[in-house]
């Protein structure tokens, strides 16, 4: 700053600014640019890590160091039978055909008549691994993984009806409309990949499970946290290739125009429109990354055979298990893979003949599931990938309608976990002598969810979202980490 050179004895009252050259202008405005950068960094810190309005799914730090960076949930729709797979009950063989003794209480299935008769398991059992874990002959390929999985034999849910029980296992509530487990995980941790969905769902060709889309919906969380449904068959993702003559530059200009038009009147509370904008951008980026992720041509013949892709019986589920491995190794945070859907004959819902049903369903899935664990381990991914197996409930120890089937049972069923942070070869909890009710180390669905979140670095009590004036969380007002499962 300088002053008038006139006859005034002192400085003039009105100063005159010197004109600025480019160098001086950059020097004086540099601090402003720095403040812009600082504002961006402060926004990231306020949101927990790298997330921003431009990328709400950017990876974020958890509440504590995570054992598992990603999760694959293998959901057996319909309710696998615990006493025919992982929880042997010799007493049932002695009680076969007799009424359930009153000391075990009343069997609480959905369709049971009064005074149902006990139904023995006709499976062959053995103890496997150094842990001596009990497994039946229905899952022969899983025998080799006895020391890598942790069984929870005392699982409890609140409904014996399929859809409400599925909603609870996937969202923590028996009513539809709440955020799913995968949505909560991506809400808490974001995505490791910029070019693939953070949360992928794969159902079988016969149809979606009875609970349907609410099982992977985002509920009241921002809509971009909902699961992305991949199709069955050779083209899991549709329209990956641009239309002929519609090059990347032209496509980019169209997306920019759509984004500009959508954002003109965008209400910050309108998460559905925000999610749609983000989905267009993700779809554009996926055109370069996704074709490689879903292309199995690069897999060796040995790997394809491992998953059973050379066998018509296991090829479909094996393909989805192999895709799950390819997705998590490319940064997908949560993969939800369903066995069972569509007609009752293609579910684990064994009301008529437990042996025929489970021989079929295990024949479709046992080899691919075991292959997934083998493949993750040999690639060094299992230690950082949590694998969860189970259904919405289990089965009763009594027969239904006098036949050879079992009804639904939510008071004592089995699930297992393996991988990141799980203590392999462990059995947690137990059911009574007939497998009806848990009698030790009760593991409610809330507890299972709390444990899954804990292994992924999230404190279930701190992962909340304000909705209708209430801090909602996946585990509602319950949930305790099952510490006996932790390595």
SULKA-V139898 format. One line per field, one symbol per residue. burial: b if it has 24 or more other C-alpha atoms within 12 Angstrom, else e. A space follows every 10 residues. Layout:
burial = ???
//
This chain:
burial = eeeeeeeeee eeeeeeeeee eeeeeeeeee eeeeeeeeee eeebeebbbb beeebbbbbb bbeeebbbbb bbbbbbbbbb bbbbbbbbbe ebeeebeebb beeeeebbbb bbeeebbbbb bbbebbbbee eebbbbbbbb bbbbbbbbbb bbbbbbbbbb bbbbbbbbbb bbbbbbbbbb bbbbbbbbbb bbbbbbbbbb bbbbeebbbb bbbbbbbbbb bbbbbbbbbb bbeeebbeee eeeeeeeeee eeeebeeebe eeeeeeeeee bebbbbbbbb bbbbbbbebb bebbebeeee eebbebbbbe eeebbbbbbb bbbbbbbbbb bbbbbbbbbb beebbbbbbb bebbbbbbbb bbbbbbbbbb bbbbbbeeee bbbbbbbbbb bbbbbbbbbb ebebbbbbbb bbbbbbbbbb bbbbbbbbbb bbbbbbbbee bbbbbbbbbb bbbbbbbbbb bebbbeeeee ebbbbbeebb bbbbbbe
//
